[in-house]
Amino acid sequence: MKARYAPRAIFTVVAAVSLCSGAVAQTAPDAVPTMGSAMPTALPAPLQTPASVKQAARMADPFVTQAGDQGLTDAAAGQLALTLGSSPEVRAYGQHLISDHNMLLVPLQDLAAKKQVTLPTAPDASHQAMLNELKGKRGATFDLFFINDMKKSQAEALQLFKAASQNRDPDIAQFAGTAMPTFVEHEKTIPTL
């Protein structure tokens, strides 16, 4: 019985050696490994996929995705304020949110492209729950819930952008630093009833 498995073991060793020598040939076609030379430590480029590179970029710094989520949430909340709000101040603040987030969208898209990060197309689950709750309110009740939600949301956004303005990545730090005054202003101008 042992003889029956021997060819399979030999085939496995030969295949492994062939793969290793192919990896060396792909990484340096004109270099021949010698006794003192180091074996390549990285996978050859053909084995890396763009999706794995994008996933690594997303995991490296979640700020870009979080900023996209914040923008979507604020713009959607602003739209709800325009249609469901009863006070002129709430409706004006909603319009202000929409305008500011539309202004920040192009620089954020540029940053996402540079960092190979896909921006979200819908708010995350917790923000969507907040928006769904707002959709069920009308008039003065909507205004009260909207103001309370904006106090929380704008404080979170300001914290996110302050932290990102100190990021080691200069592109992220610059974007966050440039956008941060918008969130300071949003927090300061939340309507009161």
SULSULTA-V291278 format. One record per backbone hydrogen bond with DSSP energy under -0.5 kcal/mol. CO is the residue of the C=O (numbers start at 0). NH is the residue of the N-H. Records with the same first field share a line. If there is no record, write none. Layout:
CO->NH, NH
This chain:
0->3, 4
1->4, 5
2->6
4->8
5->9
6->10
7->11
8->12
9->13
10->14
11->15
12->16
13->17
14->18
15->19
16->20
17->21
18->22
19->23
20->24
21->25
22->26
23->27
27->30
30->32
33->36
43->46
44->47
48->52
49->53
50->54
51->55
52->56
53->57
54->58
55->59
56->60
60->63
61->65
62->66
63->67
64->68
65->69
66->70
67->71
68->72
69->73
70->74
71->75
72->76
73->77
74->78
75->79
76->80
77->81
78->82
79->83, 84
80->84
83->138
86->90
87->91
88->92
89->93
90->94
91->95
92->96
93->97
94->98
95->99
96->100
97->101
98->102
99->103
100->104
101->105
102->106
103->107
104->108
105->109
106->110
107->111
108->112
109->113
110->114
111->116
112->115
116->118
123->127
124->128
125->129
126->130
127->131
128->132
129->133
130->134
131->135
132->135
133->136
137->140, 141
138->85, 142
139->143
140->144
141->145
142->146
143->147
144->148
145->149
146->150
147->151
148->152
149->153
150->154
151->155
152->156
153->157
154->158
155->159
156->160
157->161
158->162
159->163
160->164
162->165
163->166
167->169
168->172
169->173
170->174
171->175
172->176
173->177
174->178
175->179
176->180
178->181, 182
179->182, 183
180->184
181->185
182->186
183->187
184->188
186->189
